[in-house]
Amino acid sequence: MPGPRHSRGHRVKTSGGVGEKEFDAYYRALYGSRWDGLKAALLKPAERLPYTTGTGCPYLMDHASVLAARSLRTPHKGLLLDACAAPGGKTLVLASESAPTVKIVANEPSSARRRRLVNVLNGCLDGETRGRVSVSGFDAAAIAAKKREHGRFDGILLDAPCSSERHVLSNEKYLARWTPARPRFLAKRQWALLAAAFLLLKEGGCLVYSTCALSFEENDGVAARLLAKFGGRIVPDMPDFCGGEGTEYGRLILPDADGGMGPMYVARFHK
């Protein structure tokens, strides 16, 4: 079964229309003969498993999200940033599976999503663990413009806003409005957030970039920009990640090949 075509020079030709046909043509050009099976897997309800490690209640989430959060190499002590934390599943993993001496900033710029994040953390973490997690609402790209914030965090997880094609396929309204401009627009925002995360990360720190997107443009394409911008100051490293298939800079978990998990792209870097 052929995998995704991750050619940097590849551009999908479209007819200029919008909606389901445009969406289908875009991803068929990326995935070739694999697309029919992948699309069928995406249309099935996503499997949510109860995450209970160190939590006071089970939290249902895609196991691919658990793997993405676990890929962040956390220090024995220090400060972690979950840069786009809502709805809170990955923050639960970071808080529950990190050392008691590690503190976490769970950041979510959207006030509505931040309220949901707080409810999840309050409902699922014990008092001691919850006390290690603070919630904030800053724009990471904006705060990185302040030099005093540079090098503040020992580890950063950036689960960036993305195309979320699985959700688009299941919603007629979103599918009807889809255009190839969507992944291009989101990739620009993702790059701004990832570049900011690099500046906020300490020397020697670990940075994980993840999305639930399918396209090269939002995944390896953004990672490639990070390496091109910062050169030898940032190094990709994914040898111990369990799951998915390899891409040039990370791993991609797809539901047609991973028991319904995903999509989830994960790339890890060390500064």
N, C-alpha and C positions, 0 to 999 in steps of 0.2 A: 504494500500500500504506500503510495508516494506521500511524502511529507510536504509541509508548506514550502513554497518557493521564496527563499529569503535573499533575493538578489537586490542589492542596493540600487541598481540602475533600473529595476523593473517598475513600470508605471502601468496601471490598469486603464485601458481605453474604455470609455463609456459613451453612451448615446446622447448624453446631455439631459435625459429624463430623470425622474425621481422615483422612489418607491421600491417595491419588492423586486421588480425586474433589474433595476439598477444595483440594488444590494446583492442580488444573486450573481449578476455578472461580475461584480467587483471581487467577491470572495471565490467564485469559481476560477477566475484568472489567477488568484493567489494559490489555491489548493488543488487545482486541476481535477482529476478523476476522483480524488478523495472527498470533494466537497459534498456530494450527495449523501454519503454516509455520515459525514461530520454534521451536516445540516440536520439530518434526521435525529442525531444524538442531541443536538442543541435544542430541538423542539420538544424533547422529553422533559418532564419535570426534573429539576436539579435535585440530586439526593443530598439531603441535609442530615448530618450525623450529630448526635449529642456530644458536645465537648464538655467534659466534666473535670479535667485535671485542675485541682486546686480551686475549684469554683464551688459556690454554695448551691448552685442549681445547674441543670444541663442547659447548654446554649447550642441551639441547632445552627450548624454552619457547614459549608462545603469543606471537605477534608483538604482540598487544595489550598484553601486559605490558611489552614493550620500549618501546612508544610511551608507556605510562604513566610509566615511569621517565625517559624522555627529556624528558617534559614539565616536569620539575623544572628550573628555570633555575638552574644551578650557578654560583657565583662563581669568579673566577680563583684565589682562595685562601679558606680558611675551613674551617668545620666543618659537615658535613651529618649528618642523622639519618635512617636508614631505620628507622622506629619499630616495625614489625612485619615483620621482614626475612626470616624463613624462608619457603620453603626456600632462597632466596638469589639467584634469578634477577635480580630488580630491583637488588639490591646489586651484582651483577656489572656491570650496565649503568652504574650510578652510578660505580663504581670505574674501569671501563675507559674511560669517556668523559668523565671530569672531569680537570681540570688536575693535574699532579703535586704542586702545592702545596695541594690540597684533601684534607682528612682526613674519614673517614667513620666514624660509629658505627653498626654494624649491630646492632640490638636485637631480641631475641626472648625474651619471658618464659618460654615453655615450654622446659624443659631438654631434652626429647627432640627437639623441633624445632630447638633451638639447636645440638645436636650435628650434625644434618643440615646446618644452615647453615655450620658450621665446615668440615665435609667438602667442601662445594661450593666455598667460598672457597679452601681449601687446594689443592683439586684443579684449579681453573680459573684462578687468578690467578698471575702471576709474582711473584717474591719482593718486588720493589720496590713493585708495586701492592698486594700483600697487606699490606705493612708500613704502608700508609696506612689500613687498615681494622681497627678494633678491634671486638670482639664483646662485647655486654653483655646482661643479662637483667632489666632493671628494668621495672616497670609504669609506663608513661608517665603514666597518669592520677594515680598516686600521687606520682611524683617532681615533677610540676608543682605540687603543693601546697607545695613548698619554694621560697620566693621567690628563694633564691640561684641556683636553676636557671633562672629566667626569663631569656629573651633569650640563651640559651647557643648556639643554632644559627643558622647563616646560611641554611640551607635544610632543609626537612623533607619526607620522603615518608611518608605514612601510608596504606599498603595494608591497610585494616582487615579484621578477621575479619567474614565476611558469610554470607548464606544459601547462596551457591554453588549455585544451582539446577541448574546443569549436572551437578554431582556428585550432587545429591539424586535427579535423574531417573534416573541410571544405577545407583542402589543401592536395591533393593527395601526393605531395612530402614529406611533413612532416609526414603524416600518414605512408607512406612506410618505413620511416627511424626510426619510433618509436620503442623503446625497454623498458622493465621494468627498465632498468638502468636510464632512464631519470628522473622519480620522485625521485629515490634515490639520484642522483647527485644533483638535485635542492634542495632537503631537506637539504643537507649539506651546500649549499650556503645560504639558508634561515636561518638556525640555526646560521651561522656566523653573518649574518646581524641582527638577532633578539637579540643575545647576545650583540652585539655592541650597539644596540639601548638601551638596559637596562643600559649599562655603561654611555651612553650619557644623560640619563634621570635624572632629579633632584629627590631627595627624595620628595615624595608626588605627583609626576607627573603621567600623564596618558600615557599609551603606547597601541596603537592599531596595531595589526598584521593582515594583510589581504592578501588573494590570490584569484585568479579565478580558483583554482585547485579543483579537485574532490577527490583526494586521502587523506586518513588518514595520510599517510606518510608526506605530505607537509602541513597539516593543524593541527589537534590536536596533531600529532606526534611531530611537532616542538614546539608547545606550551607546551607540556609535558616536553620537554627537558629544557625549560626556568624555569619551576617550580622546576624541579629536581636540576638544577644548583644553583638557587638563593633562594630556599626555602621560608622562611617567609618574605623575602624582597620584594616579588612580589605577588600580589593577583589578581586572575581572577574575573571579575565583568561584567556581561552582562544583568542585570535584565530589563533594559529599552529599549533594542534594539527591534525595530519594524520590524519583518519580519523573514522569514526563519524558520528552525527547529533547536532545540537545539542539540549540541554535548557535549562532556564532558567538554570542556573549552570555547566554543564559540557558534556561530550561523552559519548555512550553508544555503544560499539561492540557490535554484535549479530551473531551468526553467520549469520543469514539474509540479511543485507545486506552483510556484510564478508568474504566468502570463507571463512566458518567461524571467523573470529577471535572471541574474546570468550566470554561477555559481559565487558565492562570499562567501568566508569564512571570518568571522570576529571574532577575539578574543581580548578582552580589559583587560588590567592589570593596577593595581596601585602599585607604588613603595613606 
